Amino acid sequence: MPDDDASEDARDEADIAADYIEELLDICDLDGDIEIEERAGRVYLSVTDEGNALRVLAKPETVSALQELTRIAVQAETGEFSRLILDVGGSRDARASELQRLVDTAVERIEAGSPTAALPPMSSYERKLVHDLVAEKGFRSESEGEGRDRHTVVSR
């Protein structure tokens, strides 16, 4: 039954987060559809709309800030740390494509003779995506630096 408990906790986290985002959209007088998905024990919330109304909230820095606020709201209600991922208007897919291009460029630099290629600082979630993309290409990567300067270095 532990899996049932984990699933129940994820539903609670997802419901709290969805309610928080829905209230935020109401305050901003924006319409959006909220989809909830669970992958590998992590809650993913996607906010979409028919038009372009969410474009203001879909900027990467804004999505990161909203994600942190949503995590705090969940933690305040559950007492548990939240690792939920928020996507607004497809911003995560756009960023994943951008990260793929960064990894491709880093791999090209290494194949051209550079021993390593450092990528710009990014969030832990983005670094995890980069590590996975690098591994798929048969290269190695590790995170270096502290705080806002934490970044990924790719090597052969």
TILUMKE-321823 format. One record per atom (N, C-alpha, C): residue in three letters; atom name; x, z, y. Coordinates in steps of 0.02 Angstrom, whole numbers, plus 50000, padded with zeros to 5 digits. Atoms other than C-alpha are relative to their C-alpha. Layout:
<recs>
(rec "ALA","CA",(X,Z,Y));
...
</recs>
This chain:
<recs>
(rec "MET","N",(50039,50000,49940));
(rec "MET","CA",(50000,50000,50000));
(rec "MET","C",(50042,50000,50064));
(rec "PRO","N",(49961,50000,49938));
(rec "PRO","CA",(50147,50008,50125));
(rec "PRO","C",(49991,49934,50038));
(rec "ASP","N",(50009,50063,49965));
(rec "ASP","CA",(50122,49823,50163));
(rec "ASP","C",(49935,50000,50038));
(rec "ASP","N",(50064,49995,49965));
(rec "ASP","CA",(49941,49860,50208));
(rec "ASP","C",(50008,50040,50065));
(rec "ASP","N",(49988,49960,49941));
(rec "ASP","CA",(50000,49995,50328));
(rec "ASP","C",(50037,49960,50053));
(rec "ALA","N",(49961,50040,49953));
(rec "ALA","CA",(50127,49877,50408));
(rec "ALA","C",(49955,49947,50031));
(rec "SER","N",(50045,50051,49975));
(rec "SER","CA",(49994,49743,50424));
(rec "SER","C",(49950,50031,50049));
(rec "GLU","N",(50047,49965,49956));
(rec "GLU","CA",(49873,49869,50501));
(rec "GLU","C",(50034,50017,50066));
(rec "ASP","N",(49963,49985,49939));
(rec "ASP","CA",(50007,49924,50626));
(rec "ASP","C",(50009,49937,50042));
(rec "ALA","N",(49990,50063,49965));
(rec "ALA","CA",(50041,49742,50670));
(rec "ALA","C",(49935,49978,50034));
(rec "ARG","N",(50065,50017,49970));
(rec "ARG","CA",(49855,49713,50700));
(rec "ARG","C",(49987,50043,50061));
(rec "ASP","N",(50009,49956,49943));
(rec "ASP","CA",(49848,49865,50812));
(rec "ASP","C",(50043,49978,50058));
(rec "GLU","N",(49954,50022,49949));
(rec "GLU","CA",(50000,49807,50908));
(rec "GLU","C",(49975,49935,50031));
(rec "ALA","N",(50024,50064,49976));
(rec "ALA","CA",(49929,49631,50922));
(rec "ALA","C",(49938,50008,50043));
(rec "ASP","N",(50061,49989,49962));
(rec "ASP","CA",(49759,49692,50980));
(rec "ASP","C",(50013,50032,50068));
(rec "ILE","N",(49983,49966,49937));
(rec "ILE","CA",(49833,49807,51111));
(rec "ILE","C",(50033,49950,50048));
(rec "ALA","N",(49965,50050,49959));
(rec "ALA","CA",(49948,49669,51173));
(rec "ALA","C",(49953,49947,50026));
(rec "ALA","N",(50048,50052,49979));
(rec "ALA","CA",(49808,49540,51177));
(rec "ALA","C",(49954,50028,50054));
(rec "ASP","N",(50043,49969,49949));
(rec "ASP","CA",(49696,49660,51275));
(rec "ASP","C",(50038,50006,50066));
(rec "TYR","N",(49959,49993,49939));
(rec "TYR","CA",(49838,49692,51399));
(rec "TYR","C",(50007,49933,50035));
(rec "ILE","N",(49991,50067,49971));
(rec "ILE","CA",(49871,49506,51425));
(rec "ILE","C",(49934,49974,50027));
(rec "GLU","N",(50065,50021,49977));
(rec "GLU","CA",(49685,49471,51440));
(rec "GLU","C",(49982,50032,50067));
(rec "GLU","N",(50012,49966,49937));
(rec "GLU","CA",(49669,49602,51577));
(rec "GLU","C",(50043,49971,50056));
(rec "LEU","N",(49955,50030,49951));
(rec "LEU","CA",(49820,49529,51666));
(rec "LEU","C",(49974,49932,50023));
(rec "LEU","N",(50027,50065,49983));
(rec "LEU","CA",(49744,49355,51660));
(rec "LEU","C",(49938,50008,50045));
(rec "ASP","N",(50059,49987,49959));
(rec "ASP","CA",(49581,49424,51730));
(rec "ASP","C",(50020,50020,50071));
(rec "ILE","N",(49976,49978,49934));
(rec "ILE","CA",(49674,49510,51873));
(rec "ILE","C",(50026,49940,50040));
(rec "CYS","N",(49972,50059,49967));
(rec "CYS","CA",(49762,49345,51911));
(rec "CYS","C",(49949,49944,50008));
(rec "ASP","N",(50054,50050,49999));
(rec "ASP","CA",(49597,49251,51895));
(rec "ASP","C",(50021,49935,49966));
(rec "LEU","N",(49978,50057,50040));
(rec "LEU","CA",(49672,49137,51762));
(rec "LEU","C",(49963,50000,49933));
(rec "ASP","N",(50030,50006,50066));
(rec "ASP","CA",(49590,49072,51606));
(rec "ASP","C",(50055,49983,49950));
(rec "GLY","N",(49952,50016,50052));
(rec "GLY","CA",(49688,49067,51445));
(rec "GLY","C",(49973,50021,49932));
(rec "ASP","N",(50018,49983,50069));
(rec "ASP","CA",(49664,49069,51258));
(rec "ASP","C",(50059,50037,49969));
(rec "ILE","N",(49948,49959,50030));
(rec "ILE","CA",(49761,49201,51163));
(rec "ILE","C",(49996,49991,49925));
(rec "GLU","N",(49994,50005,50072));
(rec "GLU","CA",(49819,49167,50986));
(rec "GLU","C",(50050,50051,49976));
(rec "ILE","N",(49957,49949,50029));
(rec "ILE","CA",(49895,49302,50878));
(rec "ILE","C",(50024,49977,49932));
(rec "GLU","N",(49970,50020,50064));
(rec "GLU","CA",(50013,49266,50735));
(rec "GLU","C",(50050,50054,49981));
(rec "GLU","N",(49949,49953,50024));
(rec "GLU","CA",(50122,49378,50628));
(rec "GLU","C",(50049,49962,49956));
(rec "ARG","N",(49947,50031,50040));
(rec "ARG","CA",(50289,49314,50562));
(rec "ARG","C",(50054,50051,49986));
(rec "ALA","N",(49947,49954,50022));
(rec "ALA","CA",(50410,49421,50464));
(rec "ALA","C",(49993,50069,50033));
(rec "GLY","N",(50012,49934,49973));
(rec "GLY","CA",(50329,49581,50527));
(rec "GLY","C",(50002,50005,50076));
(rec "ARG","N",(49997,50001,49928));
(rec "ARG","CA",(50340,49528,50709));
(rec "ARG","C",(49937,49965,50027));
(rec "VAL","N",(50060,50029,49970));
(rec "VAL","CA",(50187,49493,50818));
(rec "VAL","C",(50021,49947,50051));
(rec "TYR","N",(49990,50055,49952));
(rec "TYR","CA",(50185,49327,50913));
(rec "TYR","C",(49933,49989,50035));
(rec "LEU","N",(50059,50013,49959));
(rec "LEU","CA",(50060,49308,51055));
(rec "LEU","C",(50012,49936,50039));
(rec "SER","N",(49995,50063,49962));
(rec "SER","CA",(50031,49134,51126));
(rec "SER","C",(49940,49996,50047));
(rec "VAL","N",(50052,50009,49950));
(rec "VAL","CA",(49933,49107,51286));
(rec "VAL","C",(50002,49927,50021));
(rec "THR","N",(50004,50070,49983));
(rec "THR","CA",(49875,48929,51315));
(rec "THR","C",(49938,49988,50044));
(rec "ASP","N",(50058,50020,49961));
(rec "ASP","CA",(49755,48840,51431));
(rec "ASP","C",(49992,49924,49997));
(rec "GLU","N",(50015,50072,50001));
(rec "GLU","CA",(49676,48668,51449));
(rec "GLU","C",(50037,49963,50055));
(rec "GLY","N",(49969,50033,49943));
(rec "GLY","CA",(49753,48629,51617));
(rec "GLY","C",(50071,50023,50011));
(rec "ASN","N",(49932,49980,49981));
(rec "ASN","CA",(49908,48681,51710));
(rec "ASN","C",(50001,50068,50034));
(rec "ALA","N",(50007,49937,49964));
(rec "ALA","CA",(49847,48849,51775));
(rec "ALA","C",(50054,50052,49981));
(rec "LEU","N",(49951,49951,50023));
(rec "LEU","CA",(49974,48948,51672));
(rec "LEU","C",(50072,49984,50019));
(rec "ARG","N",(49931,50021,49985));
(rec "ARG","CA",(50126,48853,51737));
(rec "ARG","C",(50037,50052,50042));
(rec "VAL","N",(49969,49948,49959));
(rec "VAL","CA",(50159,48993,51863));
(rec "VAL","C",(50027,50056,49956));
(rec "LEU","N",(49979,49945,50045));
(rec "LEU","CA",(50170,49120,51721));
(rec "LEU","C",(50047,49976,49945));
(rec "ALA","N",(49962,50027,50056));
(rec "ALA","CA",(50265,49004,51603));
(rec "ALA","C",(50075,49992,50014));
(rec "LYS","N",(49928,50002,49985));
(rec "LYS","CA",(50434,49014,51691));
(rec "LYS","C",(50036,50050,49955));
(rec "PRO","N",(49965,49955,50049));
(rec "PRO","CA",(50563,49091,51572));
(rec "PRO","C",(50008,50071,50024));
(rec "GLU","N",(49990,49932,49975));
(rec "GLU","CA",(50601,49240,51684));
(rec "GLU","C",(49934,50038,50003));
(rec "THR","N",(50066,49969,49996));
(rec "THR","CA",(50416,49274,51709));
(rec "THR","C",(49975,50019,49931));
(rec "VAL","N",(50021,49986,50069));
(rec "VAL","CA",(50379,49262,51522));
(rec "VAL","C",(50038,50061,49974));
(rec "SER","N",(49961,49942,50023));
(rec "SER","CA",(50521,49384,51486));
(rec "SER","C",(49975,50065,50031));
(rec "ALA","N",(50026,49941,49966));
(rec "ALA","CA",(50455,49506,51616));
(rec "ALA","C",(49932,50020,49972));
(rec "LEU","N",(50067,49986,50028));
(rec "LEU","CA",(50276,49492,51550));
(rec "LEU","C",(50006,50027,49929));
(rec "GLN","N",(49989,49976,50068));
(rec "GLN","CA",(50340,49516,51373));
(rec "GLN","C",(50021,50073,50001));
(rec "GLU","N",(49977,49931,49996));
(rec "GLU","CA",(50430,49676,51423));
(rec "GLU","C",(49943,50046,50022));
(rec "LEU","N",(50057,49960,49978));
(rec "LEU","CA",(50276,49741,51516));
(rec "LEU","C",(49950,50010,49943));
(rec "THR","N",(50047,49996,50057));
(rec "THR","CA",(50168,49702,51364));
(rec "THR","C",(50028,50047,49947));
(rec "ARG","N",(49969,49954,50048));
(rec "ARG","CA",(50291,49790,51249));
(rec "ARG","C",(49993,50072,50022));
(rec "ILE","N",(50007,49932,49974));
(rec "ILE","CA",(50287,49943,51362));
(rec "ILE","C",(49928,50024,49993));
(rec "ALA","N",(50071,49981,50008));
(rec "ALA","CA",(50096,49942,51361));
(rec "ALA","C",(49984,50018,49928));
(rec "VAL","N",(50010,49986,50071));
(rec "VAL","CA",(50096,49935,51171));
(rec "VAL","C",(50032,50067,49982));
(rec "GLN","N",(49965,49938,50016));
(rec "GLN","CA",(50225,50074,51159));
(rec "GLN","C",(49965,50061,50030));
(rec "ALA","N",(50035,49944,49968));
(rec "ALA","CA",(50128,50183,51282));
(rec "ALA","C",(49939,50020,49959));
(rec "GLU","N",(50061,49985,50039));
(rec "GLU","CA",(49974,50170,51171));
(rec "GLU","C",(50014,50021,49929));
(rec "THR","N",(49987,49985,50071));
(rec "THR","CA",(50053,50177,50998));
(rec "THR","C",(50055,50052,49990));
(rec "GLY","N",(49943,49956,50008));
(rec "GLY","CA",(50209,50281,51030));
(rec "GLY","C",(50056,49968,49961));
(rec "GLU","N",(49951,50036,50039));
(rec "GLU","CA",(50306,50149,50933));
(rec "GLU","C",(50031,49943,50041));
(rec "PHE","N",(49967,50056,49967));
(rec "PHE","CA",(50434,50022,50996));
(rec "PHE","C",(49969,49935,49976));
(rec "SER","N",(50030,50065,50017));
(rec "SER","CA",(50361,49846,51001));
(rec "SER","C",(50053,49946,50005));
(rec "ARG","N",(49954,50057,49999));
(rec "ARG","CA",(50459,49689,50958));
(rec "ARG","C",(49961,49935,50007));
(rec "LEU","N",(50042,50059,49995));
(rec "LEU","CA",(50318,49569,50999));
(rec "LEU","C",(50033,49946,50042));
(rec "ILE","N",(49975,50058,49964));
(rec "ILE","CA",(50358,49395,51063));
(rec "ILE","C",(49941,49969,50036));
(rec "LEU","N",(50052,50029,49960));
(rec "LEU","CA",(50255,49321,51203));
(rec "LEU","C",(50019,49928,50019));
(rec "ASP","N",(49991,50069,49979));
(rec "ASP","CA",(50235,49135,51236));
(rec "ASP","C",(49944,49984,50048));
(rec "VAL","N",(50051,50019,49951));
(rec "VAL","CA",(50145,49072,51390));
(rec "VAL","C",(50008,49925,50014));
(rec "GLY","N",(50002,50071,49985));
(rec "GLY","CA",(50098,48889,51406));
(rec "GLY","C",(50054,49959,49966));
(rec "GLY","N",(49950,50037,50038));
(rec "GLY","CA",(50222,48831,51273));
(rec "GLY","C",(50072,50010,50024));
(rec "SER","N",(49933,49987,49973));
(rec "SER","CA",(50372,48906,51363));
(rec "SER","C",(50051,50014,49946));
(rec "ARG","N",(49953,49985,50054));
(rec "ARG","CA",(50450,48967,51200));
(rec "ARG","C",(50023,49936,49965));
(rec "ASP","N",(49982,50064,50031));
(rec "ASP","CA",(50445,48792,51122));
(rec "ASP","C",(50048,49962,50045));
(rec "ALA","N",(49957,50035,49953));
(rec "ALA","CA",(50522,48719,51279));
(rec "ALA","C",(50070,50032,50000));
(rec "ARG","N",(49936,49966,50001));
(rec "ARG","CA",(50659,48852,51276));
(rec "ARG","C",(50036,49988,49934));
(rec "ALA","N",(49969,50014,50065));
(rec "ALA","CA",(50690,48824,51090));
(rec "ALA","C",(50033,49931,50000));
(rec "SER","N",(49970,50068,49994));
(rec "SER","CA",(50720,48639,51127));
(rec "SER","C",(50063,50002,50042));
(rec "GLU","N",(49941,49993,49956));
(rec "GLU","CA",(50839,48687,51267));
(rec "GLU","C",(50057,50034,49962));
(rec "LEU","N",(49948,49966,50039));
(rec "LEU","CA",(50933,48805,51150));
(rec "LEU","C",(50030,49953,49949));
(rec "GLN","N",(49975,50049,50047));
(rec "GLN","CA",(50946,48666,51021));
(rec "GLN","C",(50050,49953,50034));
(rec "ARG","N",(49953,50043,49963));
(rec "ARG","CA",(51028,48555,51153));
(rec "ARG","C",(50065,50037,50015));
(rec "LEU","N",(49940,49961,49987));
(rec "LEU","CA",(51149,48695,51199));
(rec "LEU","C",(50043,50006,49937));
(rec "VAL","N",(49963,49995,50063));
(rec "VAL","CA",(51197,48718,51016));
(rec "VAL","C",(50031,49933,49982));
(rec "ASP","N",(49973,50066,50015));
(rec "ASP","CA",(51218,48530,50991));
(rec "ASP","C",(50062,49985,50043));
(rec "THR","N",(49944,50011,49954));
(rec "THR","CA",(51333,48522,51143));
(rec "THR","C",(50060,50043,49979));
(rec "ALA","N",(49946,49956,50022));
(rec "ALA","CA",(51434,48672,51082));
(rec "ALA","C",(50034,49973,49937));
(rec "VAL","N",(49973,50028,50062));
(rec "VAL","CA",(51455,48594,50909));
(rec "VAL","C",(50041,49937,50015));
(rec "GLU","N",(49962,50060,49981));
(rec "GLU","CA",(51511,48429,50988));
(rec "GLU","C",(50067,50019,50030));
(rec "ARG","N",(49937,49977,49970));
(rec "ARG","CA",(51643,48523,51090));
(rec "ARG","C",(50048,50024,49946));
(rec "ILE","N",(49958,49975,50055));
(rec "ILE","CA",(51708,48608,50932));
(rec "ILE","C",(50025,49943,49958));
(rec "GLU","N",(49979,50057,50040));
(rec "GLU","CA",(51710,48446,50835));
(rec "GLU","C",(50051,49957,50038));
(rec "ALA","N",(49952,50037,49959));
(rec "ALA","CA",(51809,48370,50980));
(rec "ALA","C",(50066,50037,50007));
(rec "GLY","N",(49936,49965,50001));
(rec "GLY","CA",(51944,48502,50956));
(rec "GLY","C",(50001,50069,50032));
(rec "SER","N",(50001,49934,49970));
(rec "SER","CA",(51893,48657,51052));
(rec "SER","C",(49991,50052,49945));
(rec "PRO","N",(50007,49949,50053));
(rec "PRO","CA",(51916,48815,50945));
(rec "PRO","C",(49934,50038,50003));
(rec "THR","N",(50063,49965,49991));
(rec "THR","CA",(51760,48898,51017));
(rec "THR","C",(49961,49969,50057));
(rec "ALA","N",(50042,50021,49944));
(rec "ALA","CA",(51615,48862,51133));
(rec "ALA","C",(49953,50058,50016));
(rec "ALA","N",(50042,49944,49978));
(rec "ALA","CA",(51531,49001,51233));
(rec "ALA","C",(49937,49973,50033));
(rec "LEU","N",(50064,50018,49969));
(rec "LEU","CA",(51348,48985,51279));
(rec "LEU","C",(49985,50050,50055));
(rec "PRO","N",(50017,49953,49946));
(rec "PRO","CA",(51271,49065,51433));
(rec "PRO","C",(49964,50062,49974));
(rec "PRO","N",(50035,49939,50020));
(rec "PRO","CA",(51199,49242,51426));
(rec "PRO","C",(49926,49985,49987));
(rec "MET","N",(50071,50008,50016));
(rec "MET","CA",(51026,49255,51348));
(rec "MET","C",(49975,50062,49965));
(rec "SER","N",(50032,49942,50031));
(rec "SER","CA",(50904,49377,51273));
(rec "SER","C",(50018,50005,49926));
(rec "SER","N",(49984,49990,50071));
(rec "SER","CA",(50926,49450,51098));
(rec "SER","C",(49959,49953,49957));
(rec "TYR","N",(50042,50047,50037));
(rec "TYR","CA",(50781,49344,51036));
(rec "TYR","C",(50029,49930,50002));
(rec "GLU","N",(49971,50066,49993));
(rec "GLU","CA",(50861,49186,51103));
(rec "GLU","C",(50067,49995,49962));
(rec "ARG","N",(49937,50000,50038));
(rec "ARG","CA",(51031,49235,51030));
(rec "ARG","C",(49986,49994,49926));
(rec "LYS","N",(50018,50005,50071));
(rec "LYS","CA",(50946,49258,50861));
(rec "LYS","C",(49983,49927,49982));
(rec "LEU","N",(50016,50070,50012));
(rec "LEU","CA",(50874,49082,50874));
(rec "LEU","C",(50064,49958,49998));
(rec "VAL","N",(49937,50037,49998));
(rec "VAL","CA",(51047,49016,50921));
(rec "VAL","C",(50040,50011,49937));
(rec "HIS","N",(49962,49986,50062));
(rec "HIS","CA",(51130,49104,50774));
(rec "HIS","C",(49971,49960,49941));
(rec "ASP","N",(50032,50038,50054));
(rec "ASP","CA",(51003,49023,50657));
(rec "ASP","C",(50015,49925,50006));
(rec "LEU","N",(49986,50071,49989));
(rec "LEU","CA",(51028,48850,50735));
(rec "LEU","C",(50072,49983,49984));
(rec "VAL","N",(49929,50010,50013));
(rec "VAL","CA",(51217,48866,50725));
(rec "VAL","C",(50013,50001,49925));
(rec "ALA","N",(49990,49995,50073));
(rec "ALA","CA",(51210,48920,50542));
(rec "ALA","C",(49973,49938,49965));
(rec "GLU","N",(50028,50061,50029));
(rec "GLU","CA",(51099,48770,50501));
(rec "GLU","C",(50049,49942,50005));
(rec "LYS","N",(49952,50054,49990));
(rec "LYS","CA",(51238,48658,50567));
(rec "LYS","C",(50066,50014,49963));
(rec "GLY","N",(49941,49984,50039));
(rec "GLY","CA",(51367,48746,50457));
(rec "GLY","C",(50057,50030,50041));
(rec "PHE","N",(49949,49969,49958));
(rec "PHE","CA",(51458,48835,50599));
(rec "PHE","C",(49986,50075,50003));
(rec "ARG","N",(50007,49927,49993));
(rec "ARG","CA",(51482,49020,50641));
(rec "ARG","C",(49985,50017,50072));
(rec "SER","N",(50012,49976,49932));
(rec "SER","CA",(51424,49118,50791));
(rec "SER","C",(49999,50076,50001));
(rec "GLU","N",(50006,49928,49991));
(rec "GLU","CA",(51434,49293,50858));
(rec "GLU","C",(49985,50015,50073));
(rec "SER","N",(50017,49979,49932));
(rec "SER","CA",(51369,49384,51009));
(rec "SER","C",(50057,50041,50028));
(rec "GLU","N",(49947,49963,49965));
(rec "GLU","CA",(51493,49451,51136));
(rec "GLU","C",(49974,50021,50068));
(rec "GLY","N",(50019,49976,49934));
(rec "GLY","CA",(51481,49547,51298));
(rec "GLY","C",(49949,50056,49996));
(rec "GLU","N",(50046,49944,49996));
(rec "GLU","CA",(51367,49686,51357));
(rec "GLU","C",(49944,49985,50049));
(rec "GLY","N",(50056,50005,49953));
(rec "GLY","CA",(51198,49697,51441));
(rec "GLY","C",(49980,49929,50017));
(rec "ARG","N",(50021,50066,49977));
(rec "ARG","CA",(51149,49547,51546));
(rec "ARG","C",(50052,49946,49986));
(rec "ASP","N",(49947,50049,50013));
(rec "ASP","CA",(51316,49464,51505));
(rec "ASP","C",(50007,49983,49926));
(rec "ARG","N",(49994,50012,50072));
(rec "ARG","CA",(51287,49463,51317));
(rec "ARG","C",(49983,49926,49986));
(rec "HIS","N",(50006,50072,50013));
(rec "HIS","CA",(51308,49285,51254));
(rec "HIS","C",(50025,49985,49929));
(rec "THR","N",(49980,50022,50066));
(rec "THR","CA",(51344,49186,51096));
(rec "THR","C",(50061,49955,50004));
(rec "VAL","N",(49940,50042,50006));
(rec "VAL","CA",(51511,49110,51049));
(rec "VAL","C",(49996,49964,49932));
(rec "VAL","N",(50004,50042,50060));
(rec "VAL","CA",(51510,48967,50923));
(rec "VAL","C",(50071,49981,49979));
(rec "SER","N",(49935,50021,50027));
(rec "SER","CA",(51658,48928,50810));
(rec "SER","C",(49989,49965,49933));
(rec "ARG","N",(50003,50036,50063));
(rec "ARG","CA",(51698,48829,50654));
(rec "ARG","C",(49992,50047,49942));
</recs>
